Amino acid sequence: MSDLSNFVVVGAGNIGGHIVTELLNKGKKVSILSREGSDNSKTSALESKGAKIIKADYDDASTLQKAFESVSAEVVILALGGAALAPGGPSNRLADGAKAASVKIFVPTDYGIDLERFKAEDIHPLISGKEPLHRYLESIQLPWTAFATGIFGSYLPLFLPNLPFTQGIKFSSTAEEDIGLAVASAFSTLPSKELHNRNIKISSFDTDFKQIVEQVGLSEDKAKVVPSESFLEASKVPDQNGFFAWLAYQLGGTGNAHHKNDNELIGFKPRHTSPVEFFQGK
């Protein structure tokens, strides 16, 4: 049983919004940290569900410390994207603020394919800040919990019309809504000590692109299964398109399926168990 009740979620757009909602559903106290001067409808909608809004300068660790202390934060969960994942982003300062505020667990923005299976030099530049952040958290002795989710379910159709051939090697995928449910389940099921410095592997389903084509009934003009090597050159470009090419190359080359997921351990029962829904209307 969990001994944690006060949570701060940093970044409540897509993944973060689902995490906030599911934590509230579990009866947790949830605050959303946003930048000073920012205002958006998604945050307001979550506030109406029971979340508290706090604001701070992401570039000032002392301001972040005060924000975390103001709500007695026990867990700080990052759900940032874009430039925030690159080296030099705000994650280190958020960690400093959390450490100074005696936060018990820090959750980095690791949602996605399992980076423990890669050498640092093989990770795409767009998400290359993830691995150094883990080293930094260990250097300041701030316990962390990460969630390896596989590729997001909504990303799967983005590979159309050229799908990487996986030779039957499966990869893990998790719907964004299920990521929120899994995070909330982990922090409602396991005591904090069992979450320290742990990479939790979750999955809504395991599949491969050839299987998706067959299940969805995609015609050849909409979906061509091509060799994963065809994405290699494009995967070297350090932008969003290059990142998706990198994903395609990795999924086609290794599959990146979890050898054993932690769904049962954390009491997570996926609501989405098939890739078909993500391709409807494509």
N, C-alpha and C positions, 0 to 999 in steps of 0.2 A: 504494500500500500504506500502511496506517495506521502511524503512529509512536506511537500511544497505547495504553496497556495497563492503567492503573489508574483505575477508575471508582467514583464514589459516586452512588448513586441515593437521592433524598430523596422518600419517599412510595412504598411498595412494595405498594399495594393492587391496583387494577385495571391501569391502564396501566403503572405502575411495576413491578409484578410480572412482566409480560410482558417489559419491558425487561431486568430483572435476569436472567431465564431465558435470553433470547436472547444477551445478552452473555456469560454463562457458557458457553453452547453454542459461542461463537466463541473460547473460550479466554482471555477477559479476566479480570482480577482485579476483583471487584466487592464493594463494601461498601454496606450499606444504612444510611442515617442515619435514626434515629428519635428521637423526643422522650424525654428522661429520664423514667423512670417508666412508659413505655408498654411494652406487651407484647401481641402478637397472634399467632394461629396462622399467618397468611399469612407473616409474617416468619420464624417458626421453620421453616416448610416450605422457604423459600428458603435458609435457613442450612444445612439438610440437603443442599441441592444444591451447596453450596460458597461461598455468599455469607458475608461477614463482617458482623456487626452492630456498629455504633458508635452512641453516643448523645450528644446534646448539647442544650443549651437553645437553641431556635430564636430566642429573643429576645436572645441574647448573641453578638455577632459574634466576640468573642475566643475564646469556647468553641467556636464553629463552626470558627474557624481552626485551633485545636488538634486538633479531630476530623479535619479534612481533612488536616492535616499528618501525623497519626498513621498514615495509610494511603498517604501520598505521592500524594494524589489529583491526577490530571491533568485529569479531566473530572468536573464536577458536573452531574448530570441531575435536574431537578425534575420530579416527577409528582404535584403537589399538586392539590387540588380545593377546592370550596366557598369559604369565607371567605378562604382563602389566595390566591385569584385577585383579590380586591378590593384597591383602594388601601389601603395601611397594613398589608397582610399581611406574612408573614415573608420574602418573596422578596428584598427589598432587603438584609436582614441576612444572608441566605444568600449573596448576591452579595458583600457586604463581607467575609465570612469566607473565601470562595473567592479573592477578590482578594488578601487578606492572606496566604493560603497558597500564592500563586503558581500557582493552578490555571490551566491553559492554555485551557480552553473551558468555558463555562457554558451549559447548556441550559434555557431557561425553559419553563414549562408552557404552551406555545402550541398543543398538539395540538388540532385542530379546524379549522373553516373558516378560510380565508386572510384574516387580519385586515389584511394589507397593502392589501386592496382597499376598505377602509372608512376614512372619516374618523373621528377619535377620538370625536366627539360622536355618531356613529351606532352605536357599539358598545354592547351591552346592559350595564347597570350590574353585572351578576353577574360579568362577565369584563373589566370596564373597567380592571383593574389591569395587564393584559398590555401595553398600549401604553406606559404610563409606565415600566414596567420596562425596556423596550428603550432608552428614552432614558437611564435611569439607568445601564445597563450601558455605554453609549457614553460617558457622562460620567466613569466611573471607569476607562475603557479596559480593560474586561474582555471579551475576545472571546466571542461567543455563536454558537450554532447553533440554529435553530428548525425545527420540523417542522410544516408545514401538511398536515393529513391529510384535510380534509373532515370531514363528519359521521361519528361513530362508527357502525359497522354495527349495533350492538345498540340504537342510538337510533331506528332507522328505524321499528320497530313502535309506538313511543311516540306517533306522530302519528295512529294509528288512533283513531276511525273517520274523522276528517276529514283528508284528505291535501291539502297545498297544490298547486294546479294550476300546473305550470311551463311550459305552452305548448311542451313539447318541449325546453326549455332544461335541459341536464343539470347535475347536481352531482356532486362527487367524494365518495366514501365509503371509509373504511378500517376493516377489522375490528381490534378492539383487539389481538388476537394479532399481526396483521400490523404494527401500529405498533411493537411491540417488535422484530420482525424487521427492520423498516426502519431503526430507530435503530441497532441492532447492525450492520447491513450498512453503513451510512454510516461508522461509526467503525472498520470493518474494511477498508474499501475506499479511502477518500480520505485523503491526508495531512492533518495538522491545519491547515496553512495554507490549504487549499482549503475548509475548513469554517468559517473565521473569518467572523463577521458575515454568515451566509448563511441564507436562508429556503428550506429544502428542501421541495419539494412532492411528496407521495406519494399514491397512491391504489390501493386494492384493485380498485375498479371505478368507472365513471361511469354514472349512470342518471338517471331522473326518476320521479316517483311514478306517472304514468300507465303507464309501462313496467312498474313493479313490480306494479301491479294486474293487468296482462295476464299477466306472467310467473308470478305466484304463483297467479292464478286466484281472487282475493278477490271475494266476492260484494258487491253494493251495500250490503247491510245491515251489512257489516263495514268497508267502505272507500268513502267518498264523496270524490271529487276536487272540491275547492271552490276558489274564487278566493283567491289568496294575500292579497288585501287584507282578507279577513275576519279575519285574524290581527293586523292592525295595531294596534287599540286595546289588545288584551290584551298585545301585545309591549312596551308601555310600563311594565308593572308590574315593579318591581325584585325579583322572586323567581324561584324555579325554574320555575313555570308560565309566567311572563312570558318567561323565557329561551327556553323551548321554542316559545312563540308567536313570539318574535323570529326564532328559527331557521327556523320554518315560513315566515314572511314573507320572509326573505332568500332561502331556497332557492326559493321560488315566484317571487320577483321577479327574481333575477339568476342563479339556478342555482348559482353559485359553483364551477363545475367549473374545474380547472386547465387553462389553455390548453395547457400542456405540463408533464407531470410529470417528476420526476427519478428515477423508478424505475430506469431503465437506468444512469444515472450512478452511483448508489450500489450497484448490484448487487443490487437488491431485486426478488425474484420473489414476488408475493403468493400466499398459500395459499388465500385466499378471493376468488373472482372473480365472485360473483353475490350479489345481495341475497336470493335465495329462501330460503336457510337461516335467515335471521333472522326470517322470517315463518312458519316451519313450526309448526303447532299453534295459530296465531293465528285 
